Every structure is written in structure tokens, then in C-alpha cells.
Amino acid sequence: MSEELYRLVIRCQSGDELAWEALVRRFQGRIYALACHYVGAGEEARDVAQETFIKLYRSLSAFGQTEAFIPWMLRIARSCAIDHLRRRKVRPPAQDIPIEDMHGLADEGESPEESVEYGIGGRIIQNMEELG
């Protein structure tokens, strides 16, 4: 690890917010590129990159100077991307329903306002019967 990166990591571990911002700026392109490799470019890759930096931040105190920082960081990014793919496989993204098919989705029951109104009215009548 270079001396500059070593000092930056030490500053991050001591809670220096400017050092953390510098670290993120330094590696955000590399993390995003790795995320794109696994999940494709776009919003999902940005989500994986953000998750990676959150995990890095939370794990910085556990990072030991005996290991190389960049491979450690890339392992975390790879794990985040793989976890994202696993979640996506289990719960595929929602699909939009064409507007033509939406007519059958309307609820035929009471509106929320009617439910509240009848519920309150029913309780008032019930309370009056109990009192009288």
C-alpha cells in the first residue's frame, strides 16, 4: 500500500470525514466499474457501489494494515455485487402492467373514507346503546 493511501486509511479509521470523502472519490470509478461488470451499467450498479462504500465504512475499523487495502476493498465490492445478484434472482424486479390490463385491478369494496366513516359511525351507535 502506498504511503499516501496508508495515511488516508488511517485518517478514515480515526473518523476524519474529509479523508473518507477523498477515499470515496479516489475509488468510486473503480467500484462502479466492478459493479457494472457483475450487474450491468445503470441504477443497479450505482446501488451496488453505494452498498459497497457503506460496508467499507462500517468495516474500516477491522481493516488491518498487514493486508493490501485495494484487494480488500475489491473483495467487499465483489461480495456486494454477488449478494445483489442473489437477491435479484430470488425476487425478480416488478414488471409494469399495461394500462389496458388495469381495469380488472380496481377494488369493488368500500373506499378507505367509507370504511372509516362506517367504522366510526358504528362505534358511536354501539357506545350509545351501551350507555342507554
N, C-alpha and C positions, 0 to 999 in steps of 0.2 A: 504494500500500500504506500502510495506517495506520501511524503511528509505533509503536504497541503491537505490531502484528503484525510489523513490521520488527525490533524488538528481540527478539521471541520467536524468529524465524527465525535471527537472528544467534546467539542463545544456543544454539539447537539445533545449528547448524553448529559451535559450539565444543565440543559434546559434553555439554551440560547435560541430564541425564536428566529433571529436573523440567520443564524447558521443553518437551522432547519430549512428555511426558505431557500438559502443558497444551495443546499444539498438537493432539494426537490428540483430546483431549476436546472441543476447540473445533470440530473439523471432522468428527468421526465421524458425526454425524447427516446431514450433507450428502453425505458419501461413500457412506454406506449408502443414502441415497435415490437417488443416481445409479445405484448398483449394482442397486437394485430396479427402476429404470426399464428397465435392459437385460436382467437375468436373472430378474426376478421376486423377490418377497419370500421370505425364508427363509434357509436354511443357505447356499445358493449365493451370495446377496447378501452375507452375512457373510464368506464366503471371499474374495469379490472385494474387499470393503472391507479385509480383513486384508492381502491381497496388495498392495493399493494403498499402505497405510501402510508395508509393508516396502520397496517400491520408492521411496517418498518418502524414507524414512530413508537408504537407500543412495545416493540421488541428491541429497541436500541439499547436499553439498559442491559440486556442479556448478551449483546454482541461483545465478544472478546477480541482484543487486539491481536491475538495469536492467529486468527483466521483472516483471509482476504475479504475485504468489505464487498467488493463488486460481485464476486461469485455468490456470497451470502445473500445479497440483495436480489440477484437474479433468480436464486432458488426460491425466494419468497414470491417473486413475481410469477414464476412458473407455477408454483403451487396455487396461487390465487387464480390463474387462468384455468388450470385443470379443475379446480373446485367450481369455477363458474360454468365450465362445460358440463360437469356432472349435474349441477343444479338445472341447467337448461335442458338436459336430457330427461331428467325426472319430471320437470314442469315446463313443457314447451311454451313459447310465447303465445299469448292470446291472439286469435285471428279476428279480424274485423268481419262483422256480419253485413252483407249487402243490405241497403236500405229497403229493397223490395221484400226481403225476408223478415223484416222487423215488425210487421203488422200483427203477427201472432204472439209477440212477446208482451203485449200490454196486459197488465193485471186487471182482472174484471172485478176484483173486490173493492172494498171501501177505499177511499183516498186516505192518506195519513191524517188530513184535517178531520174527516168524518169519524175516523177511529177515535181520535182524541175527544171530539165533541160528544160522541155517543158514550164514550168511556166516562167522561166527567159527568154528563147528564145522568147516566145510570148510577153512578156513585152518589150523586146528590139525592136522587129519588130513594136509593137504598138507605142512606143516612136519615132521610126524613121519616121513612117507615119505621126505622129503629127507634127514633125519638118519639114518634106519635103513638 
